């Protein structure tokens, strides 16, 4: 399966690294490695990332379709 890397930024300090203590289990808490602010459960962080990727792909697909329609006219 192909993996897509999603980058994020901590809204409090601008840090870009998420740390998960005790392994990446669904219930583990994800925190900013720089300032320690909590992003919530790892399962929720993963779900938000999946949602972001799906919505971004949807927007790109719709732009492509719209562009193709203009070229066909």
OpenMM code with the backbone's topology and positions (N, CA, C; nanometers):
from openmm import Vec3, app, unit

residues = "UNK UNK UNK UNK UNK UNK UNK UNK UNK UNK UNK UNK UNK UNK UNK UNK UNK UNK UNK UNK UNK UNK UNK UNK UNK UNK UNK UNK UNK UNK UNK UNK UNK UNK UNK UNK UNK UNK UNK UNK UNK UNK UNK UNK UNK UNK UNK UNK UNK UNK UNK UNK UNK UNK UNK UNK UNK UNK UNK UNK UNK UNK UNK UNK UNK UNK UNK UNK UNK UNK UNK UNK UNK".split()
positions = [
    Vec3(0.0841, -0.1170, 0.0000),
    Vec3(0.0000, 0.0000, 0.0000),
    Vec3(0.0891, 0.1240, 0.0000),
    Vec3(0.0506, 0.2215, -0.0818),
    Vec3(0.1253, 0.3466, -0.0889),
    Vec3(0.0955, 0.4305, 0.0347),
    Vec3(0.1973, 0.4972, 0.0852),
    Vec3(0.1784, 0.5861, 0.1997),
    Vec3(0.1948, 0.7298, 0.1539),
    Vec3(0.1148, 0.8168, 0.2105),
    Vec3(0.1228, 0.9591, 0.1821),
    Vec3(0.1655, 1.0283, 0.3097),
    Vec3(0.2664, 1.1123, 0.2990),
    Vec3(0.3148, 1.1837, 0.4159),
    Vec3(0.2381, 1.3152, 0.4295),
    Vec3(0.1879, 1.3407, 0.5481),
    Vec3(0.1157, 1.4635, 0.5779),
    Vec3(0.1988, 1.5426, 0.6774),
    Vec3(0.2217, 1.6690, 0.6455),
    Vec3(0.2962, 1.7530, 0.7390),
    Vec3(0.1977, 1.8395, 0.8160),
    Vec3(0.2351, 1.8708, 0.9370),
    Vec3(0.1492, 1.9524, 1.0229),
    Vec3(0.2355, 2.0503, 1.0986),
    Vec3(0.1701, 2.1445, 1.1591),
    Vec3(0.2413, 2.2429, 1.2387),
    Vec3(0.1628, 2.2658, 1.3672),
    Vec3(0.2315, 2.2660, 1.4778),
    Vec3(0.1668, 2.2898, 1.6066),
    Vec3(0.1102, 2.4321, 1.6084),
    Vec3(-0.0183, 2.4464, 1.6443),
    Vec3(-0.0769, 2.5802, 1.6473),
    Vec3(-0.0226, 2.6681, 1.7601),
    Vec3(0.0460, 2.6075, 1.8571),
    Vec3(0.0976, 2.6839, 1.9703),
    Vec3(0.2410, 2.7314, 1.9518),
    Vec3(0.3260, 2.6445, 1.8943),
    Vec3(0.4677, 2.6804, 1.8844),
    Vec3(0.5237, 2.6717, 1.7431),
    Vec3(0.4482, 2.6148, 1.6512),
    Vec3(0.4971, 2.5999, 1.5139),
    Vec3(0.5800, 2.4750, 1.4916),
    Vec3(0.5946, 2.3922, 1.5955),
    Vec3(0.6706, 2.2681, 1.5817),
    Vec3(0.6075, 2.1757, 1.4780),
    Vec3(0.6913, 2.0925, 1.4165),
    Vec3(0.6419, 2.0073, 1.3079),
    Vec3(0.6549, 1.8581, 1.3361),
    Vec3(0.6850, 1.8216, 1.4606),
    Vec3(0.7040, 1.6801, 1.4931),
    Vec3(0.6026, 1.6383, 1.5989),
    Vec3(0.5290, 1.5316, 1.5678),
    Vec3(0.4344, 1.4740, 1.6632),
    Vec3(0.5017, 1.3557, 1.7308),
    Vec3(0.4925, 1.3518, 1.8612),
    Vec3(0.5517, 1.2430, 1.9395),
    Vec3(0.4394, 1.1626, 2.0042),
    Vec3(0.4540, 1.0302, 1.9985),
    Vec3(0.3555, 0.9416, 2.0591),
    Vec3(0.4286, 0.8513, 2.1576),
    Vec3(0.3943, 0.8650, 2.2842),
    Vec3(0.4586, 0.7837, 2.3877),
    Vec3(0.4028, 0.6420, 2.3849),
    Vec3(0.4838, 0.5469, 2.4229),
    Vec3(0.4428, 0.4062, 2.4365),
    Vec3(0.3925, 0.3450, 2.3067),
    Vec3(0.4487, 0.3833, 2.1945),
    Vec3(0.4084, 0.3245, 2.0673),
    Vec3(0.2823, 0.3872, 2.0121),
    Vec3(0.2591, 0.3649, 1.8854),
    Vec3(0.1445, 0.4263, 1.8179),
    Vec3(0.0204, 0.3375, 1.8266),
    Vec3(-0.0299, 0.3222, 1.9468),
    Vec3(-0.1560, 0.2504, 1.9642),
    Vec3(-0.2698, 0.3510, 1.9488),
    Vec3(-0.3896, 0.3043, 1.9221),
    Vec3(-0.5035, 0.3941, 1.9040),
    Vec3(-0.5248, 0.4873, 2.0226),
    Vec3(-0.5035, 0.4386, 2.1414),
    Vec3(-0.5312, 0.5169, 2.2628),
    Vec3(-0.4151, 0.6044, 2.3078),
    Vec3(-0.2962, 0.5870, 2.2485),
    Vec3(-0.1801, 0.6673, 2.2879),
    Vec3(-0.2077, 0.8145, 2.2580),
    Vec3(-0.1533, 0.9022, 2.3391),
    Vec3(-0.1726, 1.0459, 2.3221),
    Vec3(-0.0580, 1.1026, 2.2387),
    Vec3(-0.0952, 1.1760, 2.1342),
    Vec3(0.0023, 1.2406, 2.0460),
    Vec3(0.0242, 1.3831, 2.0951),
    Vec3(0.1503, 1.4222, 2.1064),
    Vec3(0.1833, 1.5561, 2.1542),
    Vec3(0.2870, 1.6199, 2.0630),
    Vec3(0.2945, 1.7522, 2.0681),
    Vec3(0.3988, 1.8246, 1.9966),
    Vec3(0.5311, 1.7946, 2.0660),
    Vec3(0.6294, 1.7521, 1.9895),
    Vec3(0.7590, 1.7191, 2.0482),
    Vec3(0.8283, 1.8438, 2.1032),
    Vec3(0.7989, 1.9589, 2.0452),
    Vec3(0.8649, 2.0821, 2.0857),
    Vec3(0.8084, 2.1402, 2.2157),
    Vec3(0.6736, 2.1540, 2.2252),
    Vec3(0.6161, 2.2213, 2.3414),
    Vec3(0.5290, 2.1315, 2.4295),
    Vec3(0.4956, 2.0115, 2.3801),
    Vec3(0.4192, 1.9169, 2.4614),
    Vec3(0.2686, 1.9311, 2.4550),
    Vec3(0.2161, 2.0243, 2.3732),
    Vec3(0.0707, 2.0393, 2.3638),
    Vec3(0.0105, 1.9108, 2.3058),
    Vec3(-0.1034, 1.8704, 2.3572),
    Vec3(-0.1670, 1.7457, 2.3155),
    Vec3(-0.2502, 1.7656, 2.1893),
    Vec3(-0.2377, 1.6699, 2.0962),
    Vec3(-0.3204, 1.6658, 1.9756),
    Vec3(-0.4329, 1.5642, 1.9917),
    Vec3(-0.4384, 1.4972, 2.1044),
    Vec3(-0.5417, 1.3971, 2.1293),
    Vec3(-0.4915, 1.2559, 2.1043),
    Vec3(-0.5877, 1.1633, 2.0956),
    Vec3(-0.5517, 1.0224, 2.0751),
    Vec3(-0.4896, 1.0031, 1.9371),
    Vec3(-0.3946, 0.9109, 1.9267),
    Vec3(-0.3283, 0.8822, 1.7993),
    Vec3(-0.4300, 0.8424, 1.6927),
    Vec3(-0.5314, 0.7635, 1.7291),
    Vec3(-0.6337, 0.7221, 1.6327),
    Vec3(-0.7058, 0.8435, 1.5751),
    Vec3(-0.7312, 0.9445, 1.6573),
    Vec3(-0.7983, 1.0657, 1.6101),
    Vec3(-0.7070, 1.1488, 1.5200),
    Vec3(-0.5799, 1.1542, 1.5535),
    Vec3(-0.4823, 1.2260, 1.4700),
    Vec3(-0.4742, 1.1603, 1.3327),
    Vec3(-0.4677, 1.0274, 1.3305),
    Vec3(-0.4643, 0.9546, 1.2029),
    Vec3(-0.5908, 0.9790, 1.1211),
    Vec3(-0.7056, 0.9795, 1.1873),
    Vec3(-0.8323, 1.0021, 1.1174),
    Vec3(-0.8373, 1.1418, 1.0565),
    Vec3(-0.7910, 1.2421, 1.1301),
    Vec3(-0.7884, 1.3788, 1.0755),
    Vec3(-0.6952, 1.3860, 0.9557),
    Vec3(-0.5819, 1.3171, 0.9621),
    Vec3(-0.4878, 1.3158, 0.8487),
    Vec3(-0.5508, 1.2473, 0.7276),
    Vec3(-0.6186, 1.1351, 0.7487),
    Vec3(-0.6872, 1.0660, 0.6386),
    Vec3(-0.7917, 1.1563, 0.5746),
    Vec3(-0.8694, 1.2239, 0.6571),
    Vec3(-0.9722, 1.3141, 0.6074),
    Vec3(-0.9092, 1.4262, 0.5233),
    Vec3(-0.7994, 1.4816, 0.5709),
    Vec3(-0.7293, 1.5869, 0.4978),
    Vec3(-0.6839, 1.5377, 0.3610),
    Vec3(-0.6237, 1.4195, 0.3566),
    Vec3(-0.5729, 1.3634, 0.2302),
    Vec3(-0.6885, 1.3373, 0.1336),
    Vec3(-0.7966, 1.2799, 0.1820),
    Vec3(-0.9121, 1.2501, 0.0962),
    Vec3(-0.9716, 1.3790, 0.0405),
    Vec3(-0.9895, 1.4796, 0.1246),
    Vec3(-1.0464, 1.6065, 0.0786),
    Vec3(-0.9543, 1.6770, -0.0208),
    Vec3(-0.8243, 1.6705, 0.0030),
    Vec3(-0.7288, 1.7316, -0.0900),
    Vec3(-0.7330, 1.6611, -0.2254),
    Vec3(-0.7383, 1.5294, -0.2254),
    Vec3(-0.7478, 1.4534, -0.3506),
    Vec3(-0.8777, 1.4855, -0.4233),
    Vec3(-0.9865, 1.4991, -0.3493),
    Vec3(-1.1162, 1.5334, -0.4085),
    Vec3(-1.1105, 1.6699, -0.4768),
    Vec3(-1.0519, 1.7690, -0.4081),
    Vec3(-1.0393, 1.9035, -0.4669),
    Vec3(-0.9551, 1.9005, -0.5937),
    Vec3(-0.8442, 1.8276, -0.5904),
    Vec3(-0.7577, 1.8179, -0.7081),
    Vec3(-0.8309, 1.7499, -0.8236),
    Vec3(-0.9050, 1.6444, -0.7950),
    Vec3(-0.9805, 1.5729, -0.8979),
    Vec3(-1.0842, 1.6657, -0.9616),
    Vec3(-1.1586, 1.7393, -0.8794),
    Vec3(-1.2611, 1.8292, -0.9323),
    Vec3(-1.2002, 1.9406, -1.0173),
    Vec3(-1.0839, 1.9928, -0.9777),
    Vec3(-1.0144, 2.0935, -1.0592),
    Vec3(-0.9743, 2.0359, -1.1937),
    Vec3(-0.9264, 1.9116, -1.1933),
    Vec3(-0.8853, 1.8457, -1.3173),
    Vec3(-1.0050, 1.8248, -1.4098),
    Vec3(-1.1150, 1.7779, -1.3544),
    Vec3(-1.2358, 1.7563, -1.4342),
    Vec3(-1.2833, 1.8890, -1.4930),
    Vec3(-1.2841, 1.9930, -1.4129),
    Vec3(-1.3277, 2.1241, -1.4597),
    Vec3(-1.2365, 2.1736, -1.5721),
    Vec3(-1.1086, 2.1553, -1.5574),
    Vec3(-1.0126, 2.1955, -1.6599),
    Vec3(-1.0336, 2.1175, -1.7890),
    Vec3(-1.0574, 1.9876, -1.7782),
    Vec3(-1.0811, 1.9045, -1.8964),
    Vec3(-1.2086, 1.9469, -1.9675),
    Vec3(-1.3119, 1.9806, -1.8923),
    Vec3(-1.4373, 2.0249, -1.9539),
    Vec3(-1.4178, 2.1527, -2.0335),
    Vec3(-1.3375, 2.2462, -1.9784),
    Vec3(-1.3118, 2.3707, -2.0500),
    Vec3(-1.2372, 2.3452, -2.1799),
    Vec3(-1.1443, 2.2514, -2.1787),
    Vec3(-1.0650, 2.2205, -2.2976),
    Vec3(-1.1495, 2.1532, -2.4052),
    Vec3(-1.2529, 2.0801, -2.3621),
    Vec3(-1.3384, 2.0093, -2.4592),
    Vec3(-1.4406, 2.1017, -2.5254),
    Vec3(-1.4646, 2.2174, -2.4668),
    Vec3(-1.5651, 2.3090, -2.5239),
    Vec3(-1.5122, 2.3830, -2.6429),
] * unit.nanometer
topology = app.Topology()
chain = topology.addChain("A")
for resn in residues:
    res = topology.addResidue(resn, chain)
    for name in ("N", "CA", "C"):
        topology.addAtom(name, app.Element.getBySymbol(name[0]), res)
